[in-house]
Amino acid sequence: MKPYNAPNMNLQDRARLRERFFGATRSVLARL
């Protein structure tokens, strides 16, 4: 699910993607 095949991604982009992913999961869980 996570794009680990992109080594040119720097730490900031990965952190932002993780933050957005967790935010989406939290919103979905809160909707239940």
N, C-alpha and C positions, 0 to 999 in steps of 0.2 A: 504494500500500500504506500509505503514511503519511498520516494525517489532516491534510493541509495546508489543508483547507477549513474549519478551525476557528480563526479568528483570535482568539477569546476565550481561547485556551489560553495561559497564561503560560509563561515560560521554564522554571520549575521542573517543571511538569507534562510539558513536552516532554522535558526531560532525563531525568525518571523513565521515561517511555515508551521513550526510546531505550535507557536502561540495561536495562530489562526485555527489550526486543527483542534487544539484543546478547547478553544472558544466555541467552535461549531459543535463539538461533542457535548460541551456543557449546556449549550442552548437546546440541543436535542434531548438531553437527559432532563432538563428542566421542563420541557414540553410534555413529558410523559405524565 
